[in-house]
Amino acid sequence: MSTTARYSIRDLEKLSGIKAHTIRIWEKRYDIIKPSRTNANIRFYSNDDLRHILNISLLNKNGYKISAIAGMSDADIAGHMSTVTLTGDGTEAVQENLLLSLIEMNEAMFNHAFMSILLKMGFEKAFINVIFPFFEKIGVMWQTGSINPAQEHFFSNLIRQKIIAATDAVKTSEFGAGQLVLLLLPENELHEIGLLFYNYAFKIRGYRTIYLGQSVPLESLPLVAETCKPDVVVTGMTTSLNALSLPDYAHLLRKALPGIPVYFTGRLITGKISDFGKNFYSVADLVSLLQKSAA
């Protein structure tokens, strides 16, 4: 993507986490960033400005005085950025690069950032400590209009590809003896990144899985239960657009999959899942199950 994107100072605040008045002070006192102006004399910022602000912010958080950063060349800043990334856990730097890759829709930049955390943390920790928290940030940016749906889809599909590739690389036996896990989302539920991750997590621990994915009609589940006889079910709800309420969904699952433990995930899952009856469990219970399986 070209660097012709235009951001207001409020956009820059939302994306970088630096208050607008701080950015203005840095502009006036240190000449650290030079916004362009519209014909109406309204300041705006480019992708290059955003990148510069993100780099300055990271150095400042790691003990560099803003007055010292102001005297650095771009090459000096890049050198100090490398030092910060190598000496720390690199999480903030990676998140900033992920943000830039999303904004610029730059797959090469994304791959570089993703591989750096993968090498440092391993696949699961990279998702738990960096990728999933970053998705929460994306949600906020999307709601405030700082990014558009195309950018969010671009990033989500790259992550989706990474999980599927990692899952395909897991060696499984056709006649494995592990418990069988059924993973599905209700009708109109399309956000499957979390479910894909759990599919990987179960497979890497020796479970067998059947991944049905997005928007599965409930009326099809009795046949699945009879044919495959799953030991565990994992499902989730993240969108308020779903026609079913959580209690209704739990009731229908109980009828379709009697006696099978069901683990619920997703940001709409609040309150005590056990209130819906026996064999219903929360995401915390699911994490506990996976941790025990990894031991």
C-alpha positions in Angstrom: 0.0 0.0 0.0 1.3 3.5 -0.7 2.0 6.1 1.9 -0.9 8.3 0.8 -3.1 7.4 3.7 -4.3 10.3 5.8 -4.7 10.3 9.5 -5.9 13.0 11.8 -4.1 13.6 15.1 -6.9 11.8 16.9 -6.4 8.8 14.6 -2.7 8.9 15.5 -3.6 9.0 19.2 -5.8 5.9 18.8 -3.3 3.9 16.8 -0.2 4.8 18.7 -1.5 5.2 22.3 0.2 8.6 22.5 -2.1 11.5 23.6 -2.8 14.1 21.0 -1.6 16.9 23.1 1.7 15.1 23.6 2.1 14.7 19.9 1.5 18.4 19.5 4.2 19.2 22.1 6.7 16.9 20.4 5.9 18.7 17.1 6.4 22.2 18.5 9.2 21.7 21.0 11.3 19.1 19.1 10.2 19.3 15.5 10.0 15.5 15.7 7.3 15.1 13.2 6.0 17.4 10.5 2.4 16.9 9.5 1.1 17.9 6.1 -1.7 20.3 5.7 -4.9 20.3 3.7 -6.0 23.3 1.7 -8.1 24.3 4.7 -4.9 24.2 6.8 -6.0 21.1 8.7 -3.0 18.9 9.7 -2.9 15.2 8.6 -0.4 12.4 8.9 0.9 9.7 6.6 1.8 6.0 7.2 5.4 7.2 7.4 4.5 9.6 10.1 2.6 6.9 12.0 5.6 4.5 11.7 7.9 7.3 13.0 5.6 8.0 15.9 5.4 4.3 16.8 9.2 4.0 16.8 9.7 7.1 18.9 7.1 5.9 21.4 8.8 2.5 21.7 12.2 4.1 22.3 10.7 6.5 24.8 9.1 3.7 26.8 12.5 2.0 26.9 14.2 4.8 28.6 15.3 7.1 25.7 14.7 10.7 26.4 12.5 12.5 23.8 15.1 15.2 23.5 17.8 12.6 22.6 15.5 10.9 20.1 14.8 14.2 18.4 18.5 14.5 17.6 18.7 11.1 16.0 18.7 10.3 12.3 16.3 7.7 10.8 19.3 5.3 10.7 20.1 6.0 14.4 16.5 5.3 15.4 16.5 2.1 13.4 19.7 1.0 15.1 18.3 1.7 18.6 15.1 0.0 17.7 17.0 -3.2 16.8 18.8 -3.0 20.2 15.5 -2.6 22.1 14.0 -5.5 20.2 16.9 -7.8 20.8 17.4 -7.0 24.5 13.8 -7.1 25.6 11.1 -9.6 24.9 10.3 -7.7 21.7 6.5 -7.8 22.3 5.9 -4.1 21.9 8.0 -3.8 18.8 6.3 -6.8 17.2 2.9 -5.3 18.0 3.8 -2.1 16.3 5.1 -3.9 13.2 1.9 -6.0 13.2 -0.1 -2.7 13.4 1.9 -1.3 10.5 1.4 -4.5 8.4 -2.3 -4.2 9.0 -2.5 -0.5 8.1 -0.4 -0.9 5.0 -1.8 -4.4 4.2 1.8 -5.5 3.8 2.1 -9.3 3.9 5.9 -9.3 4.0 6.0 -7.1 7.0 3.4 -9.3 8.7 5.4 -12.4 8.0 8.6 -10.9 9.4 6.9 -9.8 12.6 5.0 -13.1 13.0 8.2 -15.2 12.5 10.1 -13.1 15.1 7.6 -13.9 17.8 7.3 -17.5 16.7 11.0 -18.0 17.1 11.0 -16.4 20.5 7.9 -17.8 22.0 6.7 -20.8 20.1 3.3 -21.1 18.3 0.9 -21.2 21.3 2.6 -18.6 23.4 2.9 -16.3 20.4 -0.9 -16.4 20.0 -1.8 -16.2 23.7 0.7 -13.4 24.5 0.7 -11.3 21.3 -1.8 -12.3 18.6 -5.0 -12.5 20.6 -4.3 -9.3 22.6 -3.6 -7.6 19.3 -7.0 -8.8 18.0 -8.6 -7.0 21.0 -6.8 -3.8 19.9 -8.1 -4.4 16.3 -11.6 -4.6 17.6 -11.3 -1.2 19.4 -9.7 0.4 16.3 -12.5 -1.0 14.1 -15.2 0.4 16.4 -13.6 3.8 16.4 -13.1 3.9 12.7 -9.3 3.9 12.8 -9.1 0.9 10.5 -11.6 -0.3 7.9 -13.1 -3.8 7.4 -10.8 -4.6 4.4 -7.7 -4.1 6.7 -9.2 -6.3 9.4 -10.1 -9.0 6.9 -6.6 -8.9 5.4 -5.0 -9.4 8.9 -7.5 -12.0 10.0 -7.0 -14.1 6.9 -3.3 -14.1 7.3 -3.6 -15.3 10.9 -6.2 -17.9 9.7 -3.7 -19.2 7.1 -0.9 -19.5 9.8 -3.1 -21.6 12.1 -4.3 -23.9 9.3 -0.7 -24.4 8.1 0.4 -25.2 11.7 -2.5 -27.6 12.2 -1.8 -29.4 8.9 1.8 -29.9 10.0 0.7 -31.8 13.1 1.3 -35.5 12.6 -1.8 -37.5 13.5 -2.8 -41.1 13.1 -5.9 -42.1 11.2 -6.6 -44.6 13.9 -5.5 -42.5 16.9 -6.7 -43.5 20.3 -7.1 -40.0 21.6 -10.5 -38.6 22.6 -12.5 -37.1 19.7 -13.2 -33.3 19.9 -16.0 -31.7 17.8 -15.5 -28.0 17.1 -18.3 -25.8 15.7 -19.9 -22.4 15.7 -23.7 -21.7 15.6 -25.4 -20.3 12.6 -24.5 -16.7 11.7 -21.3 -17.0 13.7 -18.3 -16.4 11.4 -15.5 -15.5 13.7 -13.5 -18.7 13.8 -9.9 -17.6 14.6 -10.3 -18.8 18.2 -11.9 -22.1 17.2 -9.2 -22.8 14.7 -6.6 -22.2 17.4 -8.3 -24.6 19.8 -8.4 -27.2 17.0 -4.6 -26.9 16.7 -4.2 -27.0 20.5 -6.1 -30.2 20.7 -4.4 -31.9 17.8 -0.9 -31.1 19.1 -1.9 -32.8 22.3 -2.9 -36.0 20.6 -6.6 -35.5 20.4 -8.6 -36.4 17.3 -10.7 -33.5 16.0 -13.6 -32.9 13.7 -13.6 -29.3 12.7 -17.0 -28.1 11.4 -16.2 -24.4 11.6 -18.5 -21.5 11.0 -22.3 -21.3 10.9 -23.3 -24.9 11.5 -27.0 -25.7 11.5 -28.0 -27.2 14.8 -30.4 -29.7 13.1 -27.3 -31.4 11.6 -25.7 -32.2 14.9 -27.7 -35.3 15.9 -26.4 -37.1 12.8 -22.8 -35.9 13.6 -23.2 -37.3 17.2 -24.5 -40.6 16.0 -21.9 -41.0 13.2 -18.8 -39.7 15.0 -19.6 -40.1 18.7 -17.5 -37.1 19.9 -16.2 -37.1 23.5 -16.0 -33.3 23.8 -17.6 -30.3 22.0 -16.1 -26.9 21.7 -18.2 -24.0 20.5 -18.4 -20.2 20.9 -20.3 -17.0 20.4 -18.7 -13.6 19.6 -21.2 -11.7 17.7 -24.4 -10.0 19.0 -26.0 -10.5 15.5 -26.6 -14.2 16.3 -30.4 -14.9 16.5 -30.0 -17.3 19.4 -29.4 -16.2 23.0 -26.8 -18.2 24.9 -29.4 -20.0 27.1 -31.3 -21.0 24.0 -28.2 -22.2 22.3 -27.2 -24.2 25.3 -30.6 -25.8 25.5 -30.5 -26.8 21.8 -27.0 -28.2 22.2 -28.2 -30.3 25.2 -30.9 -31.8 23.0 -28.7 -32.4 20.0 -25.7 -33.7 21.9 -27.0 -35.3 25.1 -24.5 -36.1 27.7 -21.5 -34.7 25.9 -19.3 -32.1 27.7 -19.6 -28.7 25.9 -17.0 -25.9 26.3 -18.1 -22.4 25.5 -15.7 -19.7 24.2 -16.1 -16.2 22.8 -16.5 -12.6 24.2 -20.3 -13.0 24.6 -19.9 -15.8 27.1 -20.4 -14.1 30.4 -21.7 -15.3 33.7 -21.6 -18.9 35.1 -21.9 -21.4 32.2 -22.7 -24.1 34.8 -26.0 -22.3 35.4 -27.2 -23.7 32.1 -26.9 -27.3 33.4 -24.7 -30.3 33.7 -21.8 -30.8 31.2 -21.5 -27.1 30.3 -18.1 -25.5 30.8 -16.4 -22.2 30.4 -13.3 -21.1 28.5 -11.3 -21.2 31.8 -12.3 -24.9 32.1 -11.2 -25.4 28.5 -7.8 -23.9 29.2 -7.4 -26.1 32.3 -8.2 -29.2 30.2 -5.6 -28.2 27.6 -3.0 -27.5 30.3 -3.6 -30.9 32.0 -3.3 -32.6 28.6 0.1 -30.8 28.0 1.5 -31.9 31.3 
